[in-house]
Amino acid sequence: MKMTRWILMGPAAATVAVSLWGCSDDRPAAEASQAEAKVTGTVKIHGKPMASGEITFNPANYQRDAEPRKAPIKNGSYEITTLVGQNSVLVSGPEITREPELGYAAQSIDVSASGSTLNIELPPPQQPAPTTTTEPAAKPSAEPTAKPSAEPTAKPKSEQP
């Protein structure tokens, strides 16, 4: 009877362990709030305001199912209302269609409850390359590093008492 109990309890214990293990996922915490906030900003292309286009904020994540929010870009400015928390941002328009390398996608902003500002420059400003300084190699010395001794370290056998 004891053997039967262990045979039945083994698979049951394994099932519980696997079930509990599956409850912990590695996804980062995400905002589940449905609160909204306003985001304003500018979009510049090569330093000039983007004439026209559209900006999309997508607040969806694995804890909330939300539709992307879109707003027009007029004379380089936009204003949009979206959900508080992380939003991915996409900029589109005729200038980006002509120069696809300017595309602005998969960028993210954390929208605060009090509102946020996001100014976008396309192409993004270049980060200065790290500067490295190289020291000139040490010049070889004309002097030997070890000087020979003027006195012998051992006396010849003929001189030993």
TORPA-4810 file (N, C-alpha, C, O; in nm, 3 decimals):
<nodes>
NODE_1_0.082_-0.119_0.000_0.000_0.000_0.000_0.087_0.126_0.000_0.057_0.223_-0.069_M
NODE_2_0.199_0.124_0.080_0.286_0.240_0.085_0.352_0.266_-0.050_0.368_0.382_-0.090_K
NODE_3_0.388_0.163_-0.121_0.450_0.176_-0.252_0.353_0.240_-0.350_0.393_0.323_-0.432_M
NODE_4_0.226_0.203_-0.344_0.125_0.260_-0.433_0.108_0.408_-0.407_0.092_0.487_-0.500_T
NODE_5_0.111_0.446_-0.279_0.096_0.588_-0.243_0.211_0.669_-0.305_0.187_0.777_-0.359_R
NODE_6_0.336_0.619_-0.298_0.450_0.691_-0.355_0.440_0.698_-0.507_0.478_0.798_-0.567_W
NODE_7_0.391_0.592_-0.568_0.377_0.591_-0.714_0.275_0.695_-0.757_0.293_0.760_-0.861_I
NODE_8_0.168_0.713_-0.682_0.065_0.811_-0.717_0.107_0.953_-0.681_0.072_1.047_-0.752_L
NODE_9_0.180_0.970_-0.572_0.219_1.104_-0.527_0.330_1.163_-0.613_0.337_1.285_-0.628_M
NODE_10_0.417_1.081_-0.669_0.528_1.130_-0.751_0.480_1.214_-0.870_0.521_1.329_-0.884_G
NODE_11_0.393_1.156_-0.956_0.345_1.236_-1.070_0.263_1.357_-1.026_0.269_1.462_-1.091_P
NODE_12_0.188_1.346_-0.918_0.108_1.459_-0.870_0.200_1.572_-0.825_0.175_1.689_-0.857_A
NODE_13_0.307_1.539_-0.752_0.401_1.641_-0.706_0.471_1.707_-0.826_0.492_1.828_-0.826_A
NODE_14_0.507_1.629_-0.925_0.572_1.684_-1.044_0.478_1.779_-1.118_0.522_1.883_-1.167_A
NODE_15_0.351_1.745_-1.127_0.253_1.830_-1.194_0.240_1.964_-1.122_0.234_2.068_-1.187_T
NODE_16_0.234_1.962_-0.989_0.224_2.085_-0.912_0.349_2.169_-0.932_0.339_2.291_-0.950_V
NODE_17_0.466_2.108_-0.930_0.592_2.182_-0.947_0.598_2.249_-1.084_0.637_2.365_-1.094_A
NODE_18_0.559_2.177_-1.189_0.560_2.233_-1.324_0.458_2.346_-1.335_0.485_2.447_-1.400_V
NODE_19_0.342_2.331_-1.272_0.239_2.435_-1.276_0.288_2.562_-1.209_0.267_2.671_-1.263_S
NODE_20_0.353_2.551_-1.096_0.404_2.668_-1.026_0.518_2.733_-1.103_0.530_2.856_-1.105_L
NODE_21_0.600_2.654_-1.166_0.712_2.705_-1.245_0.659_2.789_-1.361_0.719_2.891_-1.394_W
NODE_22_0.551_2.749_-1.423_0.492_2.821_-1.536_0.430_2.953_-1.497_0.403_3.035_-1.586_G
NODE_23_0.407_2.978_-1.369_0.345_3.103_-1.324_0.444_3.219_-1.326_0.402_3.335_-1.323_C
NODE_24_0.568_3.192_-1.330_0.668_3.298_-1.328_0.724_3.314_-1.469_0.799_3.230_-1.516_S
NODE_25_0.686_3.425_-1.537_0.743_3.446_-1.669_0.851_3.553_-1.661_0.861_3.625_-1.562_D
NODE_26_0.930_3.564_-1.765_1.042_3.656_-1.766_1.009_3.789_-1.831_1.099_3.870_-1.853_D
NODE_27_0.882_3.814_-1.861_0.845_3.939_-1.925_0.856_4.054_-1.825_0.827_4.036_-1.707_R
NODE_28_0.897_4.170_-1.872_0.908_4.283_-1.781_0.770_4.331_-1.737_0.670_4.306_-1.804_P
NODE_29_0.767_4.400_-1.626_0.641_4.456_-1.579_0.591_4.557_-1.681_0.671_4.627_-1.743_A
NODE_30_0.462_4.563_-1.699_0.405_4.654_-1.797_0.286_4.726_-1.737_0.219_4.676_-1.647_A
NODE_31_0.262_4.844_-1.787_0.151_4.926_-1.741_0.019_4.865_-1.786_0.003_4.830_-1.903_E
NODE_32_-0.074_4.852_-1.694_-0.206_4.799_-1.726_-0.312_4.909_-1.718_-0.429_4.884_-1.746_A
NODE_33_-0.272_5.028_-1.681_-0.364_5.139_-1.662_-0.435_5.177_-1.791_-0.382_5.162_-1.901_S
NODE_34_-0.556_5.227_-1.775_-0.630_5.279_-1.890_-0.636_5.432_-1.884_-0.709_5.494_-1.961_Q
NODE_35_-0.558_5.492_-1.793_-0.553_5.639_-1.781_-0.486_5.696_-1.905_-0.394_5.637_-1.960_A
NODE_36_-0.535_5.813_-1.948_-0.481_5.878_-2.066_-0.406_6.005_-2.030_-0.429_6.065_-1.925_E
NODE_37_-0.315_6.044_-2.118_-0.240_6.168_-2.100_-0.206_6.224_-2.238_-0.208_6.152_-2.338_A
NODE_38_-0.176_6.352_-2.240_-0.144_6.421_-2.365_0.007_6.420_-2.388_0.086_6.439_-2.296_K
NODE_39_0.045_6.397_-2.513_0.184_6.406_-2.555_0.191_6.509_-2.666_0.114_6.503_-2.761_V
NODE_40_0.284_6.602_-2.654_0.306_6.702_-2.758_0.451_6.697_-2.800_0.536_6.647_-2.727_T
NODE_41_0.479_6.750_-2.917_0.617_6.753_-2.961_0.633_6.803_-3.102_0.539_6.849_-3.166_G
NODE_42_0.756_6.792_-3.148_0.790_6.834_-3.284_0.862_6.721_-3.355_0.921_6.633_-3.293_T
NODE_43_0.856_6.726_-3.488_0.931_6.632_-3.571_1.009_6.714_-3.673_0.950_6.791_-3.750_V
NODE_44_1.141_6.698_-3.673_1.227_6.770_-3.767_1.300_6.671_-3.855_1.346_6.566_-3.809_K
NODE_45_1.311_6.707_-3.982_1.388_6.626_-4.077_1.500_6.713_-4.130_1.476_6.820_-4.187_I
NODE_46_1.622_6.668_-4.112_1.741_6.744_-4.151_1.736_6.884_-4.091_1.773_6.982_-4.157_H
NODE_47_1.688_6.895_-3.967_1.685_7.023_-3.896_1.566_7.111_-3.928_1.552_7.218_-3.868_G
NODE_48_1.480_7.071_-4.022_1.364_7.153_-4.060_1.236_7.082_-4.017_1.230_6.959_-4.018_K
NODE_49_1.132_7.158_-3.980_1.006_7.095_-3.939_0.949_7.008_-4.051_0.947_7.047_-4.167_P
NODE_50_0.902_6.889_-4.014_0.839_6.798_-4.111_0.710_6.864_-4.158_0.624_6.899_-4.077_M
NODE_51_0.695_6.881_-4.289_0.580_6.953_-4.344_0.448_6.884_-4.309_0.355_6.949_-4.260_A
NODE_52_0.441_6.755_-4.333_0.318_6.681_-4.302_0.352_6.535_-4.282_0.453_6.485_-4.332_S
NODE_53_0.265_6.468_-4.210_0.285_6.326_-4.185_0.193_6.279_-4.076_0.093_6.343_-4.044_G
NODE_54_0.227_6.166_-4.018_0.144_6.108_-3.913_0.234_6.045_-3.808_0.337_5.985_-3.841_E
NODE_55_0.196_6.059_-3.683_0.268_5.995_-3.574_0.173_5.896_-3.508_0.056_5.926_-3.487_I
NODE_56_0.226_5.778_-3.475_0.145_5.673_-3.414_0.208_5.634_-3.280_0.327_5.607_-3.272_T
NODE_57_0.126_5.632_-3.177_0.166_5.585_-3.045_0.090_5.455_-3.019_-0.033_5.453_-3.027_F
NODE_58_0.162_5.349_-2.988_0.098_5.221_-2.962_0.124_5.182_-2.816_0.235_5.144_-2.780_N
NODE_59_0.018_5.191_-2.731_0.035_5.160_-2.590_0.011_5.013_-2.554_0.015_4.977_-2.437_P
NODE_60_-0.012_4.929_-2.654_-0.044_4.788_-2.627_0.077_4.716_-2.568_0.191_4.742_-2.605_A
NODE_61_0.049_4.625_-2.475_0.151_4.538_-2.420_0.081_4.411_-2.373_-0.039_4.395_-2.395_N
NODE_62_0.154_4.322_-2.311_0.092_4.195_-2.278_-0.010_4.205_-2.166_-0.083_4.109_-2.141_Y
NODE_63_-0.018_4.320_-2.095_-0.118_4.335_-1.991_-0.238_4.418_-2.035_-0.341_4.420_-1.967_Q
NODE_64_-0.227_4.486_-2.145_-0.342_4.563_-2.193_-0.348_4.555_-2.344_-0.248_4.567_-2.415_R
NODE_65_-0.468_4.536_-2.390_-0.495_4.529_-2.533_-0.550_4.665_-2.572_-0.663_4.699_-2.538_D
NODE_66_-0.472_4.743_-2.643_-0.514_4.878_-2.678_-0.482_4.905_-2.825_-0.383_4.855_-2.879_A
NODE_67_-0.567_4.983_-2.886_-0.546_5.020_-3.026_-0.443_5.132_-3.036_-0.436_5.218_-2.948_E
NODE_68_-0.362_5.132_-3.142_-0.268_5.242_-3.164_-0.344_5.375_-3.179_-0.455_5.378_-3.231_P
NODE_69_-0.282_5.481_-3.133_-0.339_5.616_-3.145_-0.261_5.691_-3.251_-0.138_5.684_-3.253_R
NODE_70_-0.331_5.763_-3.340_-0.264_5.835_-3.449_-0.302_5.982_-3.445_-0.413_6.018_-3.405_K
NODE_71_-0.208_6.067_-3.486_-0.231_6.211_-3.494_-0.154_6.267_-3.612_-0.047_6.217_-3.647_A
NODE_72_-0.207_6.372_-3.673_-0.135_6.434_-3.785_-0.017_6.517_-3.736_-0.019_6.573_-3.626_P
NODE_73_0.084_6.524_-3.821_0.198_6.614_-3.800_0.177_6.729_-3.898_0.173_6.707_-4.019_I
NODE_74_0.164_6.849_-3.846_0.144_6.967_-3.931_0.250_7.069_-3.899_0.265_7.110_-3.783_K
NODE_75_0.323_7.112_-4.000_0.430_7.210_-3.983_0.525_7.171_-3.870_0.573_7.256_-3.795_N
NODE_76_0.552_7.042_-3.858_0.650_6.993_-3.762_0.598_6.968_-3.622_0.675_6.926_-3.535_G
NODE_77_0.470_6.993_-3.596_0.417_6.977_-3.460_0.304_6.874_-3.457_0.236_6.851_-3.556_S
NODE_78_0.287_6.813_-3.340_0.176_6.719_-3.320_0.129_6.725_-3.176_0.200_6.773_-3.088_Y
NODE_79_0.010_6.676_-3.155_-0.048_6.661_-3.021_-0.136_6.536_-3.026_-0.216_6.520_-3.118_E
NODE_80_-0.119_6.449_-2.927_-0.191_6.322_-2.926_-0.227_6.285_-2.783_-0.155_6.320_-2.689_I
NODE_81_-0.337_6.215_-2.766_-0.375_6.161_-2.636_-0.358_6.009_-2.644_-0.412_5.945_-2.734_T
NODE_82_-0.283_5.953_-2.549_-0.257_5.809_-2.548_-0.261_5.759_-2.404_-0.279_5.837_-2.311_T
NODE_83_-0.243_5.631_-2.388_-0.245_5.573_-2.254_-0.113_5.598_-2.182_-0.006_5.600_-2.243_L
NODE_84_-0.122_5.617_-2.051_-0.005_5.637_-1.965_0.079_5.509_-1.966_0.024_5.398_-1.972_V
NODE_85_0.210_5.524_-1.960_0.301_5.409_-1.960_0.379_5.402_-2.090_0.382_5.498_-2.167_G
NODE_86_0.441_5.288_-2.114_0.524_5.269_-2.233_0.439_5.269_-2.360_0.335_5.203_-2.367_Q
NODE_87_0.483_5.344_-2.459_0.421_5.350_-2.591_0.532_5.338_-2.694_0.635_5.403_-2.682_N
NODE_88_0.511_5.256_-2.796_0.606_5.256_-2.907_0.561_5.365_-3.004_0.442_5.393_-3.015_S
NODE_89_0.656_5.424_-3.075_0.629_5.541_-3.158_0.674_5.515_-3.301_0.781_5.458_-3.325_V
NODE_90_0.590_5.556_-3.397_0.620_5.542_-3.539_0.587_5.674_-3.608_0.479_5.730_-3.585_L
NODE_91_0.677_5.723_-3.691_0.654_5.844_-3.770_0.648_5.802_-3.917_0.732_5.726_-3.965_V
NODE_92_0.547_5.852_-3.988_0.536_5.823_-4.130_0.495_5.951_-4.204_0.442_6.044_-4.145_S
NODE_93_0.521_5.952_-4.334_0.485_6.067_-4.416_0.560_6.066_-4.547_0.646_5.982_-4.569_G
NODE_94_0.526_6.161_-4.634_0.586_6.163_-4.768_0.739_6.177_-4.766_0.807_6.116_-4.848_P
NODE_95_0.791_6.256_-4.672_0.937_6.274_-4.667_1.009_6.144_-4.629_1.119_6.116_-4.675_E
NODE_96_0.944_6.066_-4.544_1.003_5.937_-4.504_0.988_5.836_-4.616_1.072_5.748_-4.632_I
NODE_97_0.880_5.848_-4.693_0.864_5.759_-4.809_0.976_5.784_-4.910_1.028_5.690_-4.971_T
NODE_98_1.013_5.912_-4.929_1.123_5.946_-5.021_1.259_5.904_-4.968_1.348_5.867_-5.045_R
NODE_99_1.276_5.909_-4.835_1.403_5.873_-4.771_1.377_5.769_-4.662_1.373_5.804_-4.544_E
NODE_100_1.359_5.642_-4.700_1.324_5.539_-4.602_1.424_5.524_-4.488_1.387_5.477_-4.380_P
NODE_101_1.549_5.561_-4.508_1.647_5.549_-4.401_1.616_5.642_-4.284_1.674_5.628_-4.177_E
NODE_102_1.525_5.737_-4.304_1.483_5.826_-4.196_1.381_5.761_-4.104_1.352_5.814_-3.996_L
NODE_103_1.326_5.648_-4.145_1.219_5.583_-4.070_1.241_5.584_-3.919_1.352_5.557_-3.872_G
NODE_104_1.137_5.614_-3.846_1.143_5.621_-3.700_1.043_5.520_-3.649_0.923_5.545_-3.647_Y
NODE_105_1.092_5.406_-3.607_1.002_5.301_-3.560_1.065_5.229_-3.443_1.187_5.232_-3.423_A
NODE_106_0.982_5.165_-3.366_1.024_5.085_-3.251_1.094_5.168_-3.145_1.162_5.113_-3.058_A
NODE_107_1.078_5.299_-3.150_1.126_5.382_-3.042_1.020_5.379_-2.933_0.904_5.346_-2.961_Q
NODE_108_1.056_5.411_-2.813_0.962_5.400_-2.703_0.967_5.524_-2.616_1.072_5.587_-2.601_S
NODE_109_0.853_5.558_-2.559_0.844_5.670_-2.466_0.760_5.625_-2.348_0.662_5.552_-2.366_I
NODE_110_0.797_5.668_-2.228_0.720_5.640_-2.109_0.632_5.763_-2.083_0.681_5.864_-2.034_D
NODE_111_0.505_5.753_-2.116_0.413_5.865_-2.102_0.371_5.876_-1.956_0.320_5.780_-1.897_V
NODE_112_0.393_5.994_-1.897_0.355_6.014_-1.757_0.211_6.063_-1.748_0.155_6.114_-1.845_S
NODE_113_0.152_6.046_-1.632_0.012_6.085_-1.610_-0.007_6.235_-1.627_-0.117_6.279_-1.661_A
NODE_114_0.097_6.314_-1.604_0.085_6.459_-1.618_0.109_6.506_-1.761_0.101_6.625_-1.789_S
NODE_115_0.140_6.413_-1.852_0.167_6.448_-1.991_0.316_6.441_-2.020_0.399_6.436_-1.929_G
NODE_116_0.348_6.440_-2.147_0.488_6.426_-2.188_0.515_6.507_-2.314_0.423_6.548_-2.385_S
NODE_117_0.642_6.528_-2.340_0.687_6.594_-2.462_0.788_6.503_-2.529_0.879_6.451_-2.464_T
NODE_118_0.773_6.483_-2.659_0.868_6.403_-2.735_0.902_6.478_-2.863_0.819_6.489_-2.953_L
NODE_119_1.023_6.531_-2.870_1.073_6.599_-2.989_1.162_6.501_-3.064_1.252_6.440_-3.006_N
NODE_120_1.135_6.486_-3.193_1.204_6.386_-3.275_1.285_6.456_-3.383_1.234_6.545_-3.452_I
NODE_121_1.410_6.415_-3.398_1.497_6.464_-3.505_1.532_6.347_-3.595_1.577_6.243_-3.548_E
NODE_122_1.510_6.365_-3.725_1.544_6.262_-3.823_1.642_6.318_-3.924_1.618_6.427_-3.974_L
NODE_123_1.748_6.253_-3.957_1.798_6.136_-3.887_1.841_6.175_-3.746_1.869_6.292_-3.719_P
NODE_124_1.844_6.077_-3.657_1.884_6.107_-3.519_2.024_6.168_-3.517_2.108_6.132_-3.599_P
NODE_125_2.049_6.259_-3.424_2.183_6.318_-3.416_2.288_6.211_-3.394_2.267_6.116_-3.317_P
NODE_126_2.399_6.227_-3.460_2.510_6.131_-3.445_2.577_6.153_-3.310_2.602_6.267_-3.270_Q
NODE_127_2.604_6.045_-3.242_2.682_6.053_-3.119_2.827_6.067_-3.159_2.873_5.997_-3.249_Q
NODE_128_2.902_6.156_-3.094_3.043_6.169_-3.131_3.116_6.038_-3.106_3.094_5.969_-3.006_P
NODE_129_3.202_6.006_-3.198_3.281_5.883_-3.185_3.374_5.898_-3.065_3.430_6.005_-3.043_A
NODE_130_3.391_5.792_-2.990_3.483_5.802_-2.875_3.623_5.831_-2.925_3.670_5.773_-3.022_P
NODE_131_3.689_5.923_-2.856_3.825_5.957_-2.894_3.921_5.877_-2.810_3.903_5.862_-2.690_T
NODE_132_4.022_5.828_-2.875_4.125_5.754_-2.803_4.258_5.823_-2.828_4.286_5.868_-2.939_T
NODE_133_4.337_5.831_-2.726_4.470_5.888_-2.741_4.569_5.774_-2.731_4.557_5.685_-2.647_T
NODE_134_4.667_5.780_-2.818_4.769_5.677_-2.814_4.899_5.741_-2.768_4.942_5.843_-2.821_T
NODE_135_4.959_5.681_-2.670_5.087_5.727_-2.620_5.194_5.680_-2.717_5.189_5.566_-2.764_E
NODE_136_5.292_5.764_-2.746_5.400_5.716_-2.833_5.475_5.603_-2.762_5.491_5.604_-2.640_P
NODE_137_5.521_5.509_-2.840_5.594_5.395_-2.783_5.721_5.447_-2.716_5.784_5.541_-2.764_A
NODE_138_5.759_5.384_-2.607_5.880_5.423_-2.535_6.001_5.400_-2.625_6.014_5.296_-2.690_A
NODE_139_6.089_5.499_-2.626_6.209_5.487_-2.709_6.306_5.393_-2.641_6.324_5.399_-2.519_K
NODE_140_6.370_5.305_-2.720_6.468_5.216_-2.657_6.585_5.297_-2.603_6.632_5.392_-2.666_P
NODE_141_6.631_5.257_-2.486_6.740_5.326_-2.420_6.873_5.278_-2.476_6.889_5.161_-2.510_S
NODE_142_6.968_5.371_-2.484_7.102_5.334_-2.533_7.180_5.263_-2.424_7.276_5.192_-2.453_A
NODE_143_7.140_5.281_-2.297_7.209_5.217_-2.187_7.153_5.078_-2.164_7.032_5.057_-2.174_E
NODE_144_7.240_4.981_-2.134_7.188_4.847_-2.104_7.111_4.851_-1.972_7.141_4.932_-1.885_P
NODE_145_7.015_4.764_-1.958_6.932_4.764_-1.838_7.007_4.705_-1.719_6.980_4.746_-1.606_T
NODE_146_7.099_4.612_-1.740_7.177_4.554_-1.629_7.323_4.585_-1.655_7.377_4.553_-1.761_A
NODE_147_7.385_4.649_-1.558_7.526_4.684_-1.574_7.613_4.569_-1.525_7.586_4.511_-1.419_K
NODE_148_7.718_4.534_-1.603_7.806_4.427_-1.558_7.883_4.471_-1.433_7.920_4.587_-1.419_P
NODE_149_7.906_4.377_-1.345_7.975_4.406_-1.220_8.125_4.421_-1.248_8.180_4.348_-1.331_S
NODE_150_8.189_4.514_-1.179_8.332_4.537_-1.197_8.413_4.430_-1.126_8.528_4.404_-1.164_A
NODE_151_8.358_4.367_-1.023_8.431_4.265_-0.950_8.372_4.129_-0.980_8.250_4.114_-0.992_E
NODE_152_8.458_4.028_-0.992_8.404_3.894_-1.014_8.333_3.845_-0.889_8.371_3.879_-0.778_P
NODE_153_8.228_3.765_-0.909_8.151_3.716_-0.795_8.218_3.597_-0.728_8.195_3.574_-0.610_T
NODE_154_8.299_3.523_-0.799_8.368_3.408_-0.738_8.517_3.418_-0.771_8.555_3.458_-0.881_A
NODE_155_8.599_3.381_-0.675_8.744_3.385_-0.697_8.786_3.256_-0.763_8.732_3.149_-0.733_K
NODE_156_8.883_3.264_-0.854_8.934_3.141_-0.915_8.995_3.051_-0.809_9.040_3.100_-0.705_P
NODE_157_8.998_2.919_-0.832_9.045_2.821_-0.736_9.191_2.848_-0.697_9.231_2.820_-0.583_K
NODE_158_9.267_2.899_-0.786_9.407_2.926_-0.756_9.422_3.034_-0.650_9.522_3.038_-0.578_S
NODE_159_9.321_3.123_-0.640_9.329_3.231_-0.542_9.263_3.194_-0.411_9.273_3.271_-0.315_E
NODE_160_9.198_3.081_-0.402_9.130_3.042_-0.279_9.230_2.986_-0.181_9.320_2.913_-0.224_Q
NODE_161_9.220_3.016_-0.049_9.317_2.966_0.050_9.303_2.820_0.077_9.377_2.765_0.158_P
</nodes>
